[in-house]
Amino acid sequence: MQAVAAAAPSSVGYRAWFQCIAGCPGHYSLQDIIYRCPRCGNLLEVRHDIERLQQHPPEYWKSLFDNRFLRNQWPYGSSVWGKREMVCPEVEDANVVSTFEGGTNLFWAERLGKDIGVPELWIKQCGNSHTGSFKDLGMTVLVSMVRQMIAGGKHIPAVACASTGDTSASLAAYCAVANIPAIVFLPRDKVSMAQLIQPIAHGALTLSLDTDFDGCMALVQEICSRHNIYLANSMNSLRIEGQKTISIELVQQFDWDIPDWVIIPGGNLGNVSALGAGFDMMEALGLIAKRPRIVVAQAAQANPLYLAYKRNWDFTPIIAKPTQASAIQIGNPVSVKKAIRTLQRYDGIVEQATETELADAAARADRTGMYNCPHTGVALAVLIKLRERREIGSGDRVVVVSTANGLKFTDFKLGYHERRLAEVSARFANRPVELPHDYDAVRRAVDRAALF
């Protein structure tokens, strides 16, 4: 029976729709081009027919998802589409745009964990994906829905996003797979070269603007609203539906057990509400019996949510300052209301990390075999702070969500080890030792390193 269930047409009988996060009346189709509530202007969220999903017991869903996990049957090689009933049930198989995203390693950081006093430390390596970031999880859902709408006769000339690098890379790749034009708005000189080249390579119209991310975000919304271009930023709740599978997947990888803490870097903050949405759904369906605590880690140079947390959630936008964690250099996050609501439900904490703290934390973890992006460095620095304050206990199970691949940030890595990053002391810098082609010189260098 389980094998039949795994192969059955999964979209039959399941429903989802957009609804205002503030509770205004009105349901909107997932195929409507709408991002905010027409009554109050708040963002929308995707709601599911929970009663329909609850017709199956928890063990049914666990078995179904385990049977599909990382299999080659289309489209279940994708860990996102393997959970389609809880994500986006109305996209037909023929319109799914997937690179088999998800299924990323939940890495036991044994050596680093012991070093900082958290033996049960795990890193959810979302950067081990097609375009090198967790954005693929949401983009597969959004671009698939665009393809579904186009197949149904809707005129959508292009899909666009503002980005600090990873969103643009993901959108460009998925649109290239689907043969849909993509437009990306990037803040000039504020993304790594590796991030900039990705949308260029995939053929996207790449607009490098003399502004910051918040300026790009304002302009892309105006362009989309005037020209019927579909908006791909995380204010579009379809992105959140894909990203919420991080929660489901990491619980699945723990054999359906729950960590005590989940720590995630926060910029535009869609990922925070995505985490909560995944845990909420599992709780409603009986797949989990408790909730983890959620921690949002921000760079001290771009910390509007941290400042709001310190003021009892009184949020005010700021002008974000330059930070090595460029993907979260955002002063006016679109999804802040959703994020605050999630953190209030999950006994959440917001903490910040300075430039030296984030860079040293990334390098310290690299010394144990990882290769971290600066944003993961922010999360690791915050973990170290919370452990030093004893807010995180030595027996707690902690998951740090690594949002991007360190290979996208070679300039950051090189700058750190050459000690030329602004405001960074580089405690763990490790420069190559330049030597003549001479045995004695090599032997002296080895002796100085005390390897023998």
C-alpha atoms as one frame of an Amber mdcrd trajectory, in Angstrom:
protein
   0.000   0.000   0.000   2.843   2.381   0.783   4.509   1.763  -2.580   1.223
   2.489  -4.350   0.792   5.679  -2.337   4.284   6.805  -3.268   3.591   6.397
  -6.970   0.033   7.742  -6.999  -0.875  11.113  -8.569  -0.202  13.133  -5.447
  -1.941  16.379  -6.359  -5.423  14.874  -6.482  -7.681  16.239  -3.752  -5.181
  18.584  -2.094  -5.654  22.354  -2.136  -3.638  25.461  -1.328  -4.284  29.173
  -1.699  -2.949  32.641  -0.810  -4.315  34.391   2.279  -3.446  37.593   4.142
  -1.042  37.169   7.070  -3.119  39.675   9.056  -6.259  37.554   8.741  -8.231
  39.636   6.252 -11.034  37.681   4.555 -10.428  36.381   1.060  -8.666  33.447
  -0.591  -6.630  33.897  -3.760  -5.543  31.264  -6.245  -1.867  30.348  -6.385
  -2.165  31.213 -10.070  -3.204  34.790  -9.315  -0.421  37.330  -9.778  -0.724
  38.851  -6.329   1.784  39.419  -3.534   0.026  41.661  -1.009  -3.418  41.723
   0.526  -5.625  44.085  -1.518  -7.427  45.098   1.696  -4.573  45.992   4.080
  -1.345  45.756   2.084   0.272  43.052   4.228   2.055  40.140   2.620   0.203
  36.963   1.767   1.040  33.431   2.820   0.156  30.045   1.375  -2.461  28.134
   3.333  -3.203  24.443   2.873  -6.310  22.344   3.411  -5.014  20.883   6.667
  -8.158  18.854   7.275  -7.604  17.067   3.973  -3.956  16.383   4.845  -4.997
  15.155   8.297  -7.056  12.376   6.729  -3.792  10.437   6.632  -2.007   9.547
   9.893   1.544  10.757  10.576   3.084   7.392   9.719   1.570   7.590   6.241
   3.364  10.865   5.515   6.636   9.668   7.004   6.551   6.509   4.923   5.523
   8.381   1.764   8.291  10.950   2.077  10.910   8.338   2.988   9.942   6.199
  -0.009  10.326   9.159  -2.349  13.475  10.653  -0.841  16.173  11.176  -3.491
  14.644   8.642  -5.891  14.904   9.054  -9.659  11.163   8.916 -10.312  10.130
  12.311 -11.690   9.785  14.676  -9.923  10.575  13.002  -6.600  14.337  13.158
  -7.002  13.718  16.661  -5.726  13.220  16.664  -1.982  10.897  19.642  -2.475
   8.588  17.886  -4.928   8.795  14.700  -2.889   6.699  16.664  -0.385   4.449
  18.287  -2.969   1.154  17.727  -1.143   2.402  20.051   1.597   4.069  22.491
  -0.784   2.292  23.169  -4.087  -0.155  20.434  -5.059  -1.586  21.965  -8.231
   1.487  22.032 -10.469   1.316  19.217 -13.006   4.330  16.960 -13.450   4.901
  18.251 -16.974   5.306  21.803 -15.668   7.651  21.065 -12.771  10.995  22.840
 -13.230  13.516  20.997 -11.097  17.239  20.393 -10.801  16.645  17.760  -8.099
  17.098  20.325  -5.355  17.104  19.520  -1.672  18.439  16.351  -0.142  21.482
  18.291   1.032  23.846  16.923   3.626  23.027  17.247   7.307  26.661  17.268
   8.356  27.680  16.237  11.848  30.230  18.922  12.774  31.772  16.657  15.391
  35.166  18.336  15.703  33.870  21.928  15.794  31.046  20.938  18.133  33.427
  19.417  20.663  35.674  22.466  20.399  32.894  24.901  21.326  31.109  22.597
  23.774  28.164  21.437  21.658  28.854  17.804  20.664  25.477  17.528  18.906
  26.234  20.223  16.319  24.890  19.691  12.819  25.247  21.861   9.717  22.426
  21.732   7.167  24.489  22.364   4.049  21.938  24.011   1.789  24.727  25.416
  -0.368  25.361  21.930  -1.764  22.755  22.556  -4.442  22.470  23.261  -8.153
  23.290  26.976  -7.941  25.038  26.848  -4.576  22.407  28.219  -2.192  19.164
  27.415  -0.394  17.310  29.717  -2.821  16.890  26.748  -5.184  14.339  25.246
  -2.783  11.957  28.139  -3.292  12.777  28.891  -6.908  11.763  25.459  -8.150
   8.242  26.074  -6.801   7.954  29.622  -8.117   9.237  28.947 -11.636   7.167
  25.762 -11.875   4.041  27.761 -11.035   4.980  30.336 -13.688   5.285  27.544
 -16.241   1.916  26.176 -15.087   0.321  29.607 -15.526   1.847  30.080 -18.982
   0.606  26.624 -19.994  -2.857  27.726 -18.843  -2.813  30.773 -21.097  -1.523
  33.553 -18.822   0.782  36.106 -20.447   3.924  36.465 -18.339   6.714  38.080
 -20.394   9.455  37.496 -17.813  10.297  36.772 -14.174  12.346  39.296 -12.196
  14.041  39.662  -8.830  16.176  41.999  -6.791  19.111  40.170  -5.315  22.259
  40.285  -3.259  23.562  37.436  -5.415  22.043  34.048  -4.626  18.433  34.761
  -5.622  19.548  36.061  -9.017  21.684  32.982  -9.620  18.839  30.655  -8.744
  16.190  32.525 -10.735  18.429  32.711 -13.804  19.191  28.991 -13.691  15.598
  27.832 -13.246  14.297  30.213 -15.900  16.980  28.937 -18.270  15.804  25.362
 -17.665  12.197  26.435 -18.330  13.041  28.724 -21.285  11.444  31.721 -19.548
  13.129  35.167 -19.720  14.681  36.345 -16.440  15.618  39.855 -15.280  17.812
  40.383 -12.236  18.453  43.631 -10.362  21.800  43.654  -8.535  23.439  46.369
  -6.398  26.648  47.326  -8.194  29.888  46.143  -6.550  28.009  44.537  -3.648
  27.967  40.889  -4.788  30.848  38.497  -5.296  32.138  37.942  -8.819  31.087
  34.287  -8.579  27.527  35.392  -7.819  27.510  38.033 -10.549  28.654  35.647
 -13.270  25.919  33.075 -12.615  22.944  35.045 -14.028  25.168  36.350 -16.840
  26.130  32.794 -17.789  22.486  31.670 -17.777  21.483  34.446 -20.185  19.468
  36.608 -17.784  19.104  40.330 -18.390  21.448  41.463 -15.604  20.970  45.019
 -14.367  23.764  46.279 -12.131  22.372  49.341 -10.367  24.099  52.106  -8.468
  22.148  51.462  -5.251  21.878  48.933  -2.450  19.583  45.909  -2.221  16.725
  47.923  -0.768  16.909  50.290  -3.760  16.867  47.339  -6.142  13.890  45.887
  -4.289  11.861  49.075  -4.611  12.583  49.354  -8.331  11.875  45.723  -9.223
   8.467  45.934  -7.541   7.602  48.988  -9.620   8.763  47.385 -12.871   6.840
  44.181 -12.167   3.609  45.973 -11.267   3.647  48.125 -14.396   4.585  45.471
 -16.941   2.988  42.223 -15.687   6.436  40.768 -14.993   6.294  38.086 -12.318
   8.113  38.907  -9.078  10.419  36.223  -7.713  11.546  37.703  -4.407  10.580
  36.085  -1.115   7.665  38.479  -0.652   6.119  36.039  -3.145   4.919  33.307
  -0.803   5.507  30.532  -3.313   9.201  30.862  -2.527   8.501  30.268   1.150
   6.663  27.036   0.350   9.759  25.537  -1.212  12.084  26.844   1.476   9.938
  25.440   4.282  11.012  21.958   3.200  14.327  22.666   4.988  12.447  22.065
   8.244  10.755  18.898   7.022  13.922  17.517   5.469  16.190  18.009   8.466
  13.616  16.347  10.744  13.392  13.510   8.223  17.183  13.192   8.305  16.996
  12.862  12.096  14.577   9.941  11.623  11.668  12.299  12.393  13.174  13.667
  15.589  13.478  17.371  16.430  16.596  19.441  17.183  16.566  21.748  20.176
  17.801  24.776  18.232  17.904  25.933  14.612  20.156  28.896  13.806  19.834
  30.664  10.463  21.360  33.832   8.965  18.767  36.555   8.401  18.664  39.179
   5.659  15.372  39.675   3.837  13.956  37.216   6.423  11.837  34.988   4.200
  13.865  32.003   5.396  12.769  32.610   9.001   9.057  32.327   8.280   9.825
  29.390   5.975  11.384  27.474   8.847   8.387  28.178  11.025   5.935  27.209
   8.301   7.573  23.808   7.922   7.543  23.072  11.631   3.958  24.386  11.941
   2.730  22.008   9.275   4.506  19.005  10.751   3.061  19.806  14.171  -0.471
  20.147  12.750  -0.157  16.752  11.063   1.326  15.004  14.103   4.735  14.386
  12.556   6.423  16.174  15.469   5.405  16.639  19.098   7.559  19.625  20.058
   9.078  22.730  18.514  12.712  23.778  18.309  13.823  27.269  19.242  14.752
  29.424  16.261  17.674  31.844  16.305  18.205  34.496  13.633  21.800  35.611
  13.152  22.458  39.047  11.684  25.619  40.907  10.761  26.133  43.874  13.108
  26.484  46.063  10.004  22.988  45.093   8.806  20.972  44.327  11.923  17.441
  45.812  11.781  15.803  42.685  13.205  18.325  42.505  16.056  17.593  46.119
  16.935  13.855  45.399  16.857  14.365  42.356  19.105  16.185  44.512  21.646
  13.247  46.985  21.533  10.563  44.349  22.168   9.980  43.845  18.419   9.574
  47.535  17.583  10.911  47.476  14.016  12.415  50.447  12.175  14.252  50.139
   8.831  17.908  51.137   8.737  20.518  51.862   6.086  22.601  48.697   6.026
  26.356  49.202   6.109  28.806  47.157   4.015  29.464  43.711   5.426  31.391
  40.650   4.293  28.052  38.834   4.651  26.816  40.628   1.537  23.757  38.451
   0.958  22.231  39.685   4.216  23.236  43.345   3.809  19.591  44.441   3.957
  18.214  47.267   6.064  14.514  47.048   5.239  13.603  43.347   4.969  10.354
  42.679   3.118   9.377  39.686   5.255   9.998  41.261   8.654   6.394  40.929
   9.901   6.324  37.248   9.025   9.702  36.737  10.684   8.709  38.450  13.929
   5.491  36.458  14.081   7.493  33.226  13.659  10.077  34.138  16.285   7.368
  35.017  18.799   5.815  31.584  18.322   9.143  29.761  18.529  10.616  31.476
  21.591  13.084  32.985  19.192  16.325  34.855  19.719  18.033  37.383  17.457
  21.752  37.962  17.882  24.405  39.759  15.850  28.036  39.223  14.868  30.723
  41.768  14.071  32.892  41.504  10.974  35.750  39.955  12.946  33.409  37.542
  14.719  31.774  36.270  11.540  35.040  35.960   9.634  36.853  34.213  12.485
  33.925  31.833  13.036  33.891  30.857   9.354  37.657  30.301   9.377  37.548
  28.387  12.659  34.963  26.035  11.203  36.960  25.724   7.985  39.832  24.408
  10.118  37.602  21.445  11.005  36.883  20.515   7.381  34.042  22.823   6.385
  34.252  25.617   3.827  31.823  28.268   4.929  30.289  31.275   3.256  30.412
  34.481   5.338  26.684  34.227   6.106  27.179  30.821   7.676  30.020  32.496
   9.569  27.453  34.886  11.049  25.344  31.962  12.250  28.365  30.135  13.677
  29.531  33.271  15.497  26.102  33.649  17.049  26.130  29.976  18.061  29.461
  30.510  19.834  28.063  33.556  21.667  24.951  31.711  22.822  27.022  28.763
  24.010  29.425  31.039  25.902  26.411  32.637  27.626  25.082  29.149  28.426
  21.823  29.863  26.639  22.592  26.828  24.505  23.421  23.843  26.711  26.177
  21.313  26.168  23.596  18.554  25.725  21.452  20.406  23.204  21.126  19.311
  19.603  21.813  22.333  17.392  21.363  22.748  13.637  23.035  25.649  11.845
  21.552  26.314   8.406  24.387  26.999   5.985  22.702  29.034   3.273  25.321
  29.151   0.510  28.405  27.410  -0.836  31.726  28.801   0.325  33.104  28.460
  -3.202  31.038  31.514  -4.148  33.107  33.648  -1.787  36.714  32.992  -2.723
  37.575  36.694  -2.439  36.330  36.665   1.162  38.425  33.610   1.956  41.548
  34.949   0.272  41.148  38.377   1.852  40.847  36.798   5.283  44.008  34.713
   5.011  45.926  37.640   3.496  44.707  39.831   6.398  43.234  42.521   4.171
  39.556  42.441   5.146  38.350  45.694   6.670  37.594  45.503  10.399  38.798
  41.884  10.604  41.784  40.805  12.704  41.934  37.303  11.114  42.829  35.200
  14.138  42.978  31.994  12.066  44.796  33.364   9.007  46.958  30.767   7.260
  49.161  32.086   4.466  51.241  29.849   2.195  54.940  29.684   3.053  57.014
  30.693   0.052  60.326  28.834  -0.167  63.158  28.157  -2.580  63.399  24.747
  -4.198  65.626  23.443  -1.391  65.302  20.460   0.957  66.787  22.201   4.007
  64.455  25.171   3.645  61.461  22.865   3.388  62.593  20.824   6.378  63.059
  23.953   8.511  59.539  25.091   7.599  58.134  21.718   8.589  60.061  21.789
  11.864  58.723  25.249  12.676  55.191  23.949  12.104  55.916  21.266  14.748
  54.290  18.527  12.674  56.735  15.877  13.868
